[in-house]
Amino acid sequence: MKMRNLVFVSARKASAIRILNMVPLMIIAFVLGSFAQAADAIVYTLHNENALYRNWADVWATHDGTHIADSYKKLYLPYCEPQNVAFAGAYGGGKTVNDVDWHMTGGGIFGLAYDAGCDSGFSIAFLETLSPTGVTWAMFDSDTSALFCGVDLQAYHNAGGASYTSGETFQIVNGTSPQLPGMLFGSTDVTDTGSGFTTANPYTGSATVFGEQSLRTVPEAATLIVWSLLGMTAFAFGWGRRRKAV
């Protein structure tokens, strides 16, 4: 009887030691997990579907309408080859990306002058609910005017988005179209105020789809490390139990 009790106490003590040995891993996982959501990267994709438009695009991230340092990217937009830009979801000083801007200036093979751009207001929490598919919307241009666009992605998505095909033309009146919810068009810059988009010159005329763009979030290193540590913890616990059974 004493031997049985001794074996039971020893086994219980060994289990307690294994749990204590795993505490550092669990603490690290908890600490990293507290940062994992904010550390998600934002992937912005531009997909040019018009062979005329093979130009450079400037892409950058902003926080409440203010350019975030070191987030500027320059992309070449070839025909039908999606181009991806990744931004860290959070920067120093507690700033979180909540807007991605792009502008493209140049001409196609006919030398058409245009300046197409789009701002895309969103919250990371909103994007994470859509991962991994994210949200996709059209890129527009006009043959008669410089064209800028802002899209409130949450309003756009909640309204069911828009149905469009490459080359399709939409009629814009005073900056908006009922077929394009959450979108604002201007013949001059559309700017993000931090609480919505505005333009000094709302656009009236046609806007033609020449591609599409999308946003999604992907986990960065912190999230992956968390899952790795949790996996190691589960493995260590399971291995200890199997060893005891043997």
MARVO-796230 format. One record per residue: residue number from 1; residue in three letters; x, y, z of N, C-alpha, C in turn. Coordinates in Angstrom, 1 decimal. Example, Ala and Ser with C-alpha at 12.3 -4.5 7.8 and 13.67 -1.06 7.14 Angstrom:
<pts>
<pt 1 Ala <13.2 -5.7 7.8> <12.3 -4.5 7.8> <13.2 -3.3 7.8>>
<pt 2 Ser <12.8 -2.2 7.1> <13.7 -1.1 7.1> <12.9 0.0 7.9>>
</pts>
This chain:
<pts>
<pt 1 Met <0.8 -1.2 0.0> <0.0 0.0 0.0> <0.9 1.3 0.0>>
<pt 2 Lys <1.9 1.2 0.8> <2.8 2.4 0.9> <3.5 2.6 -0.5>>
<pt 3 Met <3.9 1.5 -1.1> <4.5 1.6 -2.5> <3.5 2.2 -3.5>>
<pt 4 Arg <2.3 1.8 -3.4> <1.3 2.4 -4.3> <1.2 3.9 -4.1>>
<pt 5 Asn <1.0 4.3 -2.9> <0.9 5.7 -2.5> <2.2 6.5 -3.0>>
<pt 6 Leu <3.3 5.9 -2.8> <4.6 6.5 -3.2> <4.6 6.7 -4.8>>
<pt 7 Val <4.2 5.7 -5.5> <4.1 5.8 -7.0> <3.1 6.9 -7.4>>
<pt 8 Phe <2.0 6.9 -6.7> <1.0 7.9 -7.0> <1.5 9.3 -6.8>>
<pt 9 Val <2.1 9.5 -5.6> <2.6 10.8 -5.3> <3.7 11.2 -6.3>>
<pt 10 Ser <4.6 10.3 -6.6> <5.7 10.6 -7.6> <5.2 11.0 -8.9>>
<pt 11 Ala <4.1 10.3 -9.4> <3.5 10.6 -10.7> <2.9 12.0 -10.7>>
<pt 12 Arg <2.2 12.3 -9.5> <1.6 13.6 -9.4> <2.6 14.7 -9.4>>
<pt 13 Lys <3.7 14.4 -8.7> <4.8 15.4 -8.6> <5.4 15.6 -10.0>>
<pt 14 Ala <5.6 14.5 -10.7> <6.2 14.6 -12.1> <5.3 15.4 -13.0>>
<pt 15 Ser <3.9 15.2 -12.9> <3.0 16.0 -13.7> <3.1 17.5 -13.4>>
<pt 16 Ala <3.2 17.8 -12.1> <3.3 19.2 -11.6> <4.6 19.8 -12.2>>
<pt 17 Ile <5.7 19.1 -12.2> <7.0 19.6 -12.7> <6.9 19.8 -14.2>>
<pt 18 Arg <6.2 18.9 -14.9> <6.0 19.2 -16.4> <5.2 20.4 -16.6>>
<pt 19 Ile <4.2 20.6 -15.8> <3.4 21.8 -16.0> <4.2 23.1 -15.7>>
<pt 20 Leu <5.0 23.0 -14.6> <5.8 24.2 -14.3> <6.8 24.5 -15.3>>
<pt 21 Asn <7.4 23.4 -16.0> <8.4 23.6 -17.0> <7.8 24.2 -18.2>>
<pt 22 Met <6.5 24.1 -18.4> <5.8 24.6 -19.6> <5.3 26.1 -19.4>>
<pt 23 Val <5.4 26.5 -18.1> <4.9 27.9 -17.8> <5.6 29.0 -18.6>>
<pt 24 Pro <7.0 28.9 -18.7> <7.7 29.9 -19.5> <7.2 30.0 -20.9>>
<pt 25 Leu <6.9 28.8 -21.6> <6.4 28.8 -22.9> <5.1 29.5 -23.0>>
<pt 26 Met <4.2 29.1 -22.0> <2.9 29.7 -22.0> <2.9 31.2 -21.8>>
<pt 27 Ile <3.8 31.7 -20.9> <3.9 33.1 -20.7> <4.4 33.8 -22.0>>
<pt 28 Ile <5.4 33.3 -22.7> <5.8 33.9 -23.9> <4.7 33.9 -24.9>>
<pt 29 Ala <4.0 32.8 -25.0> <2.9 32.7 -26.0> <1.8 33.8 -25.7>>
<pt 30 Phe <1.5 34.0 -24.4> <0.5 35.0 -24.0> <1.0 36.4 -24.3>>
<pt 31 Val <2.2 36.7 -24.0> <2.8 38.0 -24.3> <2.8 38.3 -25.7>>
<pt 32 Leu <3.3 37.4 -26.6> <3.3 37.6 -28.0> <1.8 37.6 -28.6>>
<pt 33 Gly <1.0 36.8 -28.0> <-0.4 36.8 -28.4> <-1.1 38.2 -28.2>>
<pt 34 Ser <-0.7 38.9 -27.2> <-1.3 40.2 -26.9> <-0.9 41.2 -28.0>>
<pt 35 Phe <0.2 40.9 -28.7> <0.6 41.8 -29.8> <0.3 41.3 -31.2>>
<pt 36 Ala <-0.1 40.0 -31.3> <-0.3 39.3 -32.5> <-1.3 40.0 -33.4>>
<pt 37 Gln <-2.5 40.4 -32.9> <-3.5 41.0 -33.7> <-3.1 42.3 -34.3>>
<pt 38 Ala <-2.4 43.2 -33.5> <-1.9 44.4 -34.0> <-0.8 44.3 -35.0>>
<pt 39 Ala <-0.1 43.1 -34.9> <1.1 43.0 -35.8> <0.7 42.4 -37.1>>
<pt 40 Asp <-0.6 42.1 -37.4> <-1.0 41.5 -38.7> <-0.5 42.5 -39.8>>
<pt 41 Ala <0.0 41.9 -40.9> <0.4 42.7 -42.0> <-0.8 42.9 -42.9>>
<pt 42 Ile <-0.8 44.0 -43.6> <-1.9 44.3 -44.6> <-1.3 44.1 -46.0>>
<pt 43 Val <-1.9 43.3 -46.8> <-1.5 43.1 -48.2> <-2.4 43.8 -49.1>>
<pt 44 Tyr <-1.9 44.7 -49.9> <-2.7 45.5 -50.9> <-2.3 45.0 -52.3>>
<pt 45 Thr <-3.2 44.6 -53.1> <-3.0 44.1 -54.4> <-3.6 44.9 -55.5>>
<pt 46 Leu <-2.9 45.3 -56.5> <-3.4 46.0 -57.7> <-3.3 45.0 -58.9>>
<pt 47 His <-4.4 44.9 -59.6> <-4.4 44.0 -60.7> <-4.9 44.8 -62.0>>
<pt 48 Asn <-3.9 45.1 -62.8> <-4.2 45.9 -64.0> <-4.7 44.9 -65.1>>
<pt 49 Glu <-5.8 45.2 -65.7> <-6.4 44.3 -66.8> <-6.5 45.0 -68.1>>
<pt 50 Asn <-5.8 46.2 -68.3> <-5.9 46.9 -69.5> <-4.5 47.0 -70.1>>
<pt 51 Ala <-4.2 46.4 -71.3> <-2.9 46.4 -71.8> <-2.3 47.8 -72.1>>
<pt 52 Leu <-3.2 48.8 -72.1> <-2.7 50.2 -72.4> <-2.0 50.8 -71.2>>
<pt 53 Tyr <-2.3 50.3 -70.0> <-1.8 50.9 -68.8> <-0.7 50.1 -68.2>>
<pt 54 Arg <0.5 50.4 -68.7> <1.7 49.7 -68.1> <2.5 50.8 -67.5>>
<pt 55 Asn <2.3 51.2 -66.3> <2.9 52.4 -65.7> <3.3 52.1 -64.3>>
<pt 56 Trp <4.0 53.1 -63.7> <4.4 53.0 -62.3> <3.3 53.6 -61.4>>
<pt 57 Ala <3.1 52.9 -60.3> <2.1 53.4 -59.3> <2.8 53.6 -58.0>>
<pt 58 Asp <2.5 54.7 -57.3> <3.0 55.0 -56.0> <2.0 54.5 -55.0>>
<pt 59 Val <2.4 53.7 -54.0> <1.5 53.2 -53.0> <2.0 53.5 -51.6>>
<pt 60 Trp <1.2 53.9 -50.7> <1.6 54.2 -49.4> <0.5 54.0 -48.4>>
<pt 61 Ala <0.9 53.8 -47.1> <-0.1 53.7 -46.1> <-0.2 54.9 -45.2>>
<pt 62 Thr <-1.4 55.1 -44.7> <-1.6 56.3 -43.8> <-2.4 55.9 -42.6>>
<pt 63 His <-2.3 56.8 -41.6> <-3.0 56.7 -40.3> <-3.8 58.0 -40.1>>
<pt 64 Asp <-5.1 57.9 -40.1> <-6.0 59.0 -40.0> <-5.7 60.1 -41.0>>
<pt 65 Gly <-5.3 59.7 -42.2> <-5.1 60.7 -43.3> <-3.6 61.2 -43.3>>
<pt 66 Thr <-2.8 60.8 -42.3> <-1.4 61.2 -42.3> <-0.5 60.1 -42.8>>
<pt 67 His <0.4 60.5 -43.7> <1.3 59.5 -44.3> <2.2 58.9 -43.2>>
<pt 68 Ile <2.3 57.6 -43.2> <3.1 56.9 -42.2> <4.5 56.7 -42.8>>
<pt 69 Ala <5.5 57.1 -42.1> <6.9 57.1 -42.6> <7.3 55.7 -43.0>>
<pt 70 Asp <8.2 55.6 -44.0> <8.7 54.3 -44.5> <7.7 53.4 -45.0>>
<pt 71 Ser <6.6 53.9 -45.5> <5.6 53.0 -46.0> <5.4 53.2 -47.5>>
<pt 72 Tyr <6.2 54.0 -48.1> <6.1 54.4 -49.6> <6.6 53.2 -50.4>>
<pt 73 Lys <5.9 52.8 -51.4> <6.3 51.8 -52.3> <6.1 52.3 -53.8>>
<pt 74 Lys <6.9 51.8 -54.7> <6.7 52.2 -56.1> <6.6 50.9 -56.9>>
<pt 75 Leu <5.5 50.7 -57.6> <5.2 49.5 -58.3> <5.1 49.7 -59.8>>
<pt 76 Tyr <5.6 48.8 -60.6> <5.3 48.8 -62.0> <4.1 47.9 -62.3>>
<pt 77 Leu <3.1 48.4 -63.0> <1.9 47.7 -63.3> <1.9 47.1 -64.7>>
<pt 78 Pro <2.4 45.9 -64.9> <2.3 45.3 -66.2> <0.9 44.8 -66.4>>
<pt 79 Tyr <0.6 44.3 -67.6> <-0.7 43.8 -67.9> <-1.0 42.5 -67.3>>
<pt 80 Cys <-2.1 42.4 -66.6> <-2.6 41.1 -66.0> <-1.6 40.4 -65.1>>
<pt 81 Glu <-0.8 41.1 -64.4> <0.1 40.5 -63.4> <-0.1 41.2 -62.1>>
<pt 82 Pro <-0.9 40.7 -61.2> <-1.2 41.3 -59.9> <0.1 41.7 -59.2>>
<pt 83 Gln <0.1 42.9 -58.6> <1.2 43.4 -57.9> <0.8 43.5 -56.4>>
<pt 84 Asn <1.6 42.9 -55.5> <1.3 43.0 -54.1> <2.2 43.9 -53.3>>
<pt 85 Val <1.6 44.6 -52.4> <2.4 45.5 -51.5> <2.0 45.1 -50.1>>
<pt 86 Ala <3.0 44.8 -49.2> <2.7 44.5 -47.8> <3.1 45.6 -46.9>>
<pt 87 Phe <2.2 46.0 -46.0> <2.5 47.0 -44.9> <2.3 46.3 -43.6>>
<pt 88 Ala <3.2 46.7 -42.6> <2.9 46.3 -41.2> <1.6 46.9 -40.7>>
<pt 89 Gly <0.8 46.2 -40.0> <-0.4 46.7 -39.6> <-0.3 47.9 -38.6>>
<pt 90 Ala <0.8 47.8 -37.8> <1.0 48.8 -36.7> <2.4 49.4 -36.8>>
<pt 91 Tyr <2.5 50.7 -36.6> <3.8 51.3 -36.6> <4.1 51.9 -35.2>>
<pt 92 Gly <5.2 52.6 -35.1> <5.6 53.2 -33.8> <4.6 54.3 -33.4>>
<pt 93 Gly <4.5 54.5 -32.1> <3.7 55.6 -31.6> <2.2 55.2 -31.5>>
<pt 94 Gly <1.9 53.9 -31.6> <0.5 53.5 -31.5> <-0.3 53.7 -32.8>>
<pt 95 Lys <0.4 54.0 -33.9> <-0.3 54.3 -35.2> <-0.6 53.0 -35.9>>
<pt 96 Thr <-1.8 52.8 -36.3> <-2.3 51.7 -37.0> <-2.8 52.1 -38.4>>
<pt 97 Val <-2.3 51.3 -39.4> <-2.7 51.6 -40.8> <-4.2 51.5 -40.9>>
<pt 98 Asn <-4.9 52.6 -41.4> <-6.3 52.5 -41.7> <-6.7 53.1 -43.0>>
<pt 99 Asp <-5.7 53.2 -43.9> <-5.9 53.7 -45.2> <-4.7 53.4 -46.1>>
<pt 100 Val <-5.0 53.0 -47.3> <-3.9 52.7 -48.3> <-4.2 53.6 -49.5>>
<pt 101 Asp <-3.2 54.3 -50.0> <-3.4 55.2 -51.1> <-2.6 54.8 -52.3>>
<pt 102 Trp <-3.0 55.0 -53.5> <-2.2 54.9 -54.6> <-2.5 55.9 -55.7>>
<pt 103 His <-1.5 56.3 -56.4> <-1.6 57.3 -57.5> <-0.8 56.8 -58.7>>
<pt 104 Met <-1.3 56.9 -59.8> <-0.6 56.5 -61.0> <-0.7 57.6 -62.1>>
<pt 105 Thr <0.4 58.1 -62.6> <0.4 59.1 -63.6> <1.2 58.7 -64.8>>
<pt 106 Gly <0.7 59.0 -65.9> <1.4 58.6 -67.2> <0.5 58.5 -68.3>>
<pt 107 Gly <0.9 57.7 -69.3> <0.1 57.6 -70.5> <0.2 56.2 -71.1>>
<pt 108 Gly <-0.8 55.7 -71.7> <-0.7 54.4 -72.4> <0.0 54.5 -73.7>>
<pt 109 Ile <-0.2 53.6 -74.6> <0.5 53.6 -75.9> <0.0 54.8 -76.7>>
<pt 110 Phe <-1.2 55.3 -76.4> <-1.7 56.5 -77.2> <-1.3 57.8 -76.5>>
<pt 111 Gly <-0.6 57.7 -75.4> <-0.2 58.9 -74.7> <-1.3 59.6 -74.0>>
<pt 112 Leu <-2.3 58.8 -73.6> <-3.4 59.5 -72.8> <-2.9 59.9 -71.4>>
<pt 113 Ala <-3.2 61.1 -71.1> <-2.7 61.6 -69.8> <-3.8 61.4 -68.8>>
<pt 114 Tyr <-3.4 60.7 -67.7> <-4.4 60.5 -66.6> <-3.7 60.4 -65.3>>
<pt 115 Asp <-4.4 60.6 -64.3> <-3.9 60.4 -62.9> <-5.0 59.7 -62.1>>
<pt 116 Ala <-4.8 58.4 -62.0> <-5.8 57.6 -61.3> <-5.3 57.3 -59.9>>
<pt 117 Gly <-6.2 57.4 -59.0> <-5.8 57.1 -57.6> <-7.0 56.6 -56.8>>
<pt 118 Cys <-6.7 55.9 -55.7> <-7.8 55.5 -54.8> <-7.3 55.4 -53.4>>
<pt 119 Asp <-8.1 56.0 -52.5> <-7.9 55.8 -51.1> <-8.9 54.8 -50.6>>
<pt 120 Ser <-8.5 54.0 -49.6> <-9.3 52.9 -49.1> <-9.4 52.8 -47.6>>
<pt 121 Gly <-10.4 53.6 -47.1> <-10.5 53.7 -45.6> <-11.0 52.3 -45.1>>
<pt 122 Phe <-10.5 51.9 -44.0> <-10.8 50.6 -43.4> <-10.3 50.6 -41.9>>
<pt 123 Ser <-10.7 49.6 -41.2> <-10.1 49.3 -39.9> <-9.5 47.9 -40.0>>
<pt 124 Ile <-8.4 47.6 -39.3> <-7.8 46.3 -39.3> <-8.8 45.3 -38.7>>
<pt 125 Ala <-9.5 45.7 -37.7> <-10.5 44.7 -37.1> <-11.5 44.3 -38.2>>
<pt 126 Phe <-11.9 45.2 -39.0> <-12.8 44.9 -40.1> <-12.2 44.0 -41.1>>
<pt 127 Leu <-11.0 44.3 -41.5> <-10.3 43.4 -42.5> <-10.1 42.0 -41.9>>
<pt 128 Glu <-9.8 41.9 -40.7> <-9.5 40.6 -40.1> <-10.8 39.7 -40.1>>
<pt 129 Thr <-12.0 40.3 -40.1> <-13.2 39.5 -40.2> <-13.4 38.9 -41.6>>
<pt 130 Leu <-12.7 39.5 -42.6> <-12.8 39.1 -43.9> <-11.7 38.1 -44.4>>
<pt 131 Ser <-10.7 38.0 -43.6> <-9.5 37.2 -43.9> <-10.0 35.7 -44.1>>
<pt 132 Pro <-9.3 35.0 -45.1> <-8.2 35.4 -45.9> <-8.6 36.0 -47.2>>
<pt 133 Thr <-9.9 36.1 -47.5> <-10.3 36.6 -48.8> <-10.2 38.1 -48.9>>
<pt 134 Gly <-10.4 38.9 -47.8> <-10.3 40.3 -47.9> <-11.5 40.9 -48.6>>
<pt 135 Val <-11.3 42.1 -49.2> <-12.3 42.8 -50.0> <-11.7 43.3 -51.3>>
<pt 136 Thr <-12.5 43.2 -52.3> <-12.0 43.5 -53.7> <-12.9 44.6 -54.3>>
<pt 137 Trp <-12.3 45.6 -55.0> <-13.1 46.6 -55.7> <-12.4 47.0 -56.9>>
<pt 138 Ala <-13.1 47.8 -57.8> <-12.6 48.1 -59.1> <-11.6 49.3 -59.1>>
<pt 139 Met <-10.7 49.3 -60.1> <-9.9 50.5 -60.4> <-10.5 51.2 -61.6>>
<pt 140 Phe <-10.6 52.5 -61.5> <-11.3 53.3 -62.6> <-10.4 54.3 -63.2>>
<pt 141 Asp <-10.7 54.7 -64.4> <-10.1 55.8 -65.2> <-11.1 56.5 -66.0>>
<pt 142 Ser <-10.7 57.7 -66.4> <-11.5 58.5 -67.3> <-10.7 59.0 -68.5>>
<pt 143 Asp <-11.2 59.0 -69.7> <-10.5 59.6 -70.9> <-10.6 61.1 -71.0>>
<pt 144 Thr <-11.5 61.7 -70.2> <-11.7 63.1 -70.3> <-11.2 63.9 -69.1>>
<pt 145 Ser <-10.9 63.3 -68.1> <-10.5 64.1 -66.9> <-9.5 63.2 -66.0>>
<pt 146 Ala <-8.7 63.9 -65.2> <-8.0 63.3 -64.2> <-9.1 62.7 -63.2>>
<pt 147 Leu <-8.8 61.5 -62.7> <-9.9 60.9 -61.9> <-9.3 60.4 -60.6>>
<pt 148 Phe <-9.9 60.7 -59.5> <-9.4 60.2 -58.2> <-10.6 59.6 -57.5>>
<pt 149 Cys <-10.4 58.7 -56.6> <-11.5 57.9 -56.0> <-11.1 57.6 -54.5>>
<pt 150 Gly <-12.1 57.6 -53.7> <-12.0 57.2 -52.3> <-13.1 56.1 -52.1>>
<pt 151 Val <-12.8 55.1 -51.3> <-13.8 54.1 -51.0> <-13.8 53.7 -49.5>>
<pt 152 Asp <-14.9 53.9 -48.9> <-15.1 53.4 -47.5> <-15.4 51.9 -47.6>>
<pt 153 Leu <-14.4 51.1 -47.4> <-14.5 49.7 -47.6> <-15.6 49.0 -46.7>>
<pt 154 Gln <-15.8 49.5 -45.5> <-16.8 48.9 -44.7> <-18.2 49.2 -45.2>>
<pt 155 Ala <-18.4 50.5 -45.6> <-19.7 50.8 -46.3> <-19.9 50.0 -47.6>>
<pt 156 Tyr <-18.8 49.9 -48.3> <-18.8 49.2 -49.6> <-19.2 47.7 -49.4>>
<pt 157 His <-18.5 47.1 -48.5> <-18.8 45.7 -48.2> <-20.1 45.4 -47.6>>
<pt 158 Asn <-20.5 46.3 -46.7> <-21.8 46.1 -46.0> <-23.0 46.3 -47.0>>
<pt 159 Ala <-22.8 47.1 -48.0> <-23.8 47.3 -49.0> <-23.8 46.2 -50.1>>
<pt 160 Gly <-22.9 45.2 -50.0> <-22.9 44.1 -50.9> <-21.9 44.3 -52.0>>
<pt 161 Gly <-21.1 45.3 -52.0> <-20.0 45.6 -53.0> <-20.7 46.0 -54.3>>
<pt 162 Ala <-19.9 45.8 -55.4> <-20.3 46.2 -56.7> <-20.1 45.1 -57.7>>
<pt 163 Ser <-20.9 45.0 -58.7> <-20.7 44.0 -59.8> <-20.1 44.8 -61.0>>
<pt 164 Tyr <-19.0 44.3 -61.5> <-18.3 45.0 -62.6> <-17.5 44.0 -63.4>>
<pt 165 Thr <-17.2 44.5 -64.6> <-16.3 43.7 -65.5> <-15.2 44.7 -66.1>>
<pt 166 Ser <-14.1 44.2 -66.5> <-13.0 45.0 -67.0> <-13.6 45.7 -68.3>>
<pt 167 Gly <-13.4 47.0 -68.4> <-13.8 47.8 -69.6> <-15.2 48.3 -69.4>>
<pt 168 Glu <-15.9 47.9 -68.3> <-17.3 48.4 -68.1> <-17.3 49.9 -67.7>>
<pt 169 Thr <-18.2 50.7 -68.1> <-18.3 52.1 -67.8> <-19.5 52.4 -66.9>>
<pt 170 Phe <-19.2 53.2 -65.9> <-20.2 53.6 -64.9> <-20.4 55.1 -65.1>>
<pt 171 Gln <-21.6 55.6 -64.9> <-21.9 57.0 -64.9> <-21.9 57.6 -63.5>>
<pt 172 Ile <-21.0 58.6 -63.3> <-20.8 59.2 -62.0> <-21.5 60.6 -62.0>>
<pt 173 Val <-22.3 60.9 -61.0> <-22.9 62.2 -60.9> <-22.6 62.8 -59.5>>
<pt 174 Asn <-22.0 64.0 -59.6> <-21.6 64.7 -58.4> <-20.8 63.8 -57.4>>
<pt 175 Gly <-19.9 63.0 -58.0> <-19.0 62.2 -57.2> <-19.4 60.8 -56.8>>
<pt 176 Thr <-20.7 60.5 -57.1> <-21.2 59.1 -56.6> <-22.0 58.4 -57.7>>
<pt 177 Ser <-22.2 57.1 -57.4> <-23.0 56.3 -58.3> <-23.7 55.3 -57.4>>
<pt 178 Pro <-25.0 55.1 -57.5> <-25.8 54.1 -56.7> <-25.2 52.7 -56.9>>
<pt 179 Gln <-24.6 52.5 -58.0> <-24.0 51.1 -58.3> <-22.7 50.9 -57.6>>
<pt 180 Leu <-22.1 52.0 -57.1> <-20.8 51.9 -56.4> <-20.9 52.4 -55.0>>
<pt 181 Pro <-21.4 51.6 -54.1> <-21.7 52.1 -52.7> <-20.3 52.4 -52.0>>
<pt 182 Gly <-20.4 53.4 -51.2> <-19.2 53.8 -50.4> <-18.1 54.5 -51.2>>
<pt 183 Met <-18.3 54.7 -52.5> <-17.2 55.3 -53.3> <-17.5 56.8 -53.6>>
<pt 184 Leu <-16.4 57.6 -53.6> <-16.5 59.0 -53.9> <-15.4 59.3 -55.0>>
<pt 185 Phe <-15.9 60.0 -56.1> <-15.0 60.3 -57.2> <-14.8 61.8 -57.3>>
<pt 186 Gly <-13.5 62.2 -57.6> <-13.3 63.6 -57.8> <-12.4 63.9 -59.0>>
<pt 187 Ser <-12.4 65.1 -59.5> <-11.5 65.4 -60.6> <-10.2 66.0 -60.0>>
<pt 188 Thr <-10.2 66.2 -58.7> <-8.9 66.5 -58.0> <-8.9 65.5 -56.8>>
<pt 189 Asp <-7.8 65.6 -56.0> <-7.6 64.7 -54.9> <-8.8 64.4 -54.1>>
<pt 190 Val <-9.0 63.1 -53.8> <-10.0 62.7 -52.8> <-9.1 62.4 -51.6>>
<pt 191 Thr <-9.4 63.0 -50.5> <-8.6 62.9 -49.3> <-9.3 62.3 -48.1>>
<pt 192 Asp <-8.5 61.6 -47.3> <-9.1 60.9 -46.1> <-9.0 61.9 -44.9>>
<pt 193 Thr <-10.1 62.2 -44.3> <-10.1 63.1 -43.2> <-9.9 62.4 -41.9>>
<pt 194 Gly <-9.9 61.1 -41.9> <-9.9 60.3 -40.7> <-11.2 59.8 -40.3>>
<pt 195 Ser <-12.3 60.5 -40.8> <-13.6 60.1 -40.5> <-14.5 60.0 -41.8>>
<pt 196 Gly <-13.8 59.9 -42.9> <-14.5 59.8 -44.2> <-13.6 60.5 -45.3>>
<pt 197 Phe <-14.2 60.5 -46.5> <-13.5 61.1 -47.6> <-14.1 62.3 -48.1>>
<pt 198 Thr <-13.3 63.2 -48.7> <-13.9 64.5 -49.2> <-13.1 64.9 -50.4>>
<pt 199 Thr <-13.7 65.7 -51.3> <-13.0 66.2 -52.5> <-13.5 67.6 -52.8>>
<pt 200 Ala <-12.7 68.5 -53.2> <-13.1 69.9 -53.5> <-13.9 69.9 -54.8>>
<pt 201 Asn <-13.6 68.9 -55.7> <-14.3 68.9 -57.0> <-14.9 67.5 -57.3>>
<pt 202 Pro <-16.1 67.3 -56.9> <-16.8 66.0 -57.2> <-16.8 65.8 -58.7>>
<pt 203 Tyr <-16.6 64.6 -59.1> <-16.6 64.3 -60.6> <-17.9 63.9 -61.1>>
<pt 204 Thr <-18.3 64.4 -62.3> <-19.4 64.0 -63.0> <-19.0 63.6 -64.4>>
<pt 205 Gly <-19.4 62.4 -64.8> <-18.9 61.9 -66.1> <-18.8 60.4 -66.0>>
<pt 206 Ser <-18.1 59.8 -67.0> <-18.0 58.3 -67.0> <-16.7 57.9 -66.4>>
<pt 207 Ala <-16.7 56.7 -65.8> <-15.6 56.1 -65.2> <-15.5 54.7 -65.7>>
<pt 208 Thr <-14.4 54.3 -66.2> <-14.2 53.0 -66.8> <-13.3 52.1 -66.0>>
<pt 209 Val <-13.8 50.8 -65.8> <-13.0 49.8 -65.0> <-11.8 49.4 -65.9>>
<pt 210 Phe <-10.6 49.5 -65.3> <-9.4 48.9 -66.0> <-8.6 47.9 -65.2>>
<pt 211 Gly <-9.2 47.5 -64.1> <-8.6 46.5 -63.2> <-9.3 46.5 -61.9>>
<pt 212 Glu <-8.7 45.8 -60.9> <-9.2 45.8 -59.6> <-8.1 45.8 -58.6>>
<pt 213 Gln <-8.5 46.0 -57.3> <-7.6 46.1 -56.2> <-8.2 45.4 -55.0>>
<pt 214 Ser <-7.4 44.9 -54.1> <-7.9 44.2 -52.9> <-7.1 44.5 -51.7>>
<pt 215 Leu <-7.7 44.2 -50.6> <-7.0 44.3 -49.3> <-7.3 43.1 -48.5>>
<pt 216 Arg <-6.3 42.6 -47.8> <-6.5 41.5 -46.8> <-5.4 41.6 -45.8>>
<pt 217 Thr <-5.6 40.9 -44.7> <-4.6 40.8 -43.6> <-4.0 39.4 -43.6>>
<pt 218 Val <-2.8 39.3 -43.3> <-2.1 38.0 -43.1> <-1.3 38.1 -41.8>>
<pt 219 Pro <-1.1 37.0 -41.1> <-0.4 37.0 -39.8> <1.1 37.2 -40.1>>
<pt 220 Glu <1.7 38.1 -39.2> <3.1 38.3 -39.3> <3.8 37.3 -38.3>>
<pt 221 Ala <5.1 37.5 -38.1> <5.9 36.6 -37.3> <5.4 36.3 -35.9>>
<pt 222 Ala <4.9 37.4 -35.2> <4.4 37.2 -33.8> <3.3 36.2 -33.8>>
<pt 223 Thr <2.3 36.2 -34.7> <1.2 35.3 -34.7> <1.7 33.9 -34.9>>
<pt 224 Leu <2.6 33.7 -35.9> <3.2 32.4 -36.2> <3.9 31.8 -35.0>>
<pt 225 Ile <4.7 32.7 -34.3> <5.4 32.2 -33.2> <4.5 31.7 -32.1>>
<pt 226 Val <3.4 32.5 -31.9> <2.4 32.1 -30.9> <1.9 30.6 -31.2>>
<pt 227 Trp <1.5 30.4 -32.4> <1.0 29.1 -32.8> <2.1 28.0 -32.6>>
<pt 228 Ser <3.3 28.3 -32.9> <4.4 27.4 -32.8> <4.6 27.0 -31.3>>
<pt 229 Leu <4.6 28.1 -30.4> <4.8 27.8 -29.0> <3.6 27.0 -28.4>>
<pt 230 Leu <2.4 27.3 -28.8> <1.3 26.5 -28.4> <1.4 25.1 -28.8>>
<pt 231 Gly <1.8 24.9 -30.1> <2.0 23.5 -30.6> <3.1 22.8 -29.8>>
<pt 232 Met <4.2 23.5 -29.5> <5.3 22.9 -28.7> <4.8 22.5 -27.3>>
<pt 233 Thr <4.0 23.4 -26.7> <3.4 23.1 -25.4> <2.5 21.9 -25.4>>
<pt 234 Ala <1.6 21.8 -26.4> <0.7 20.7 -26.5> <1.5 19.4 -26.7>>
<pt 235 Phe <2.6 19.5 -27.6> <3.4 18.3 -27.8> <4.1 17.8 -26.6>>
<pt 236 Ala <4.7 18.8 -25.8> <5.4 18.4 -24.6> <4.5 17.8 -23.6>>
<pt 237 Phe <3.3 18.3 -23.5> <2.4 17.8 -22.5> <2.0 16.3 -22.9>>
<pt 238 Gly <1.7 16.2 -24.2> <1.3 14.9 -24.7> <2.4 13.9 -24.6>>
<pt 239 Trp <3.6 14.3 -24.9> <4.8 13.4 -24.8> <5.0 12.9 -23.4>>
<pt 240 Gly <4.8 13.9 -22.4> <5.0 13.5 -21.0> <4.0 12.5 -20.6>>
<pt 241 Arg <2.7 12.6 -21.1> <1.7 11.7 -20.7> <1.9 10.3 -21.3>>
<pt 242 Arg <2.4 10.3 -22.6> <2.7 9.0 -23.3> <3.9 8.3 -22.6>>
<pt 243 Arg <4.9 9.1 -22.1> <6.0 8.5 -21.5> <5.6 7.9 -20.1>>
<pt 244 Lys <4.7 8.6 -19.5> <4.2 8.0 -18.2> <3.5 6.7 -18.4>>
<pt 245 Ala <2.7 6.6 -19.5> <1.9 5.4 -19.8> <2.9 4.3 -20.1>>
<pt 246 Val <4.0 4.5 -20.8> <5.0 3.5 -21.1> <5.6 3.0 -19.8>>
</pts>
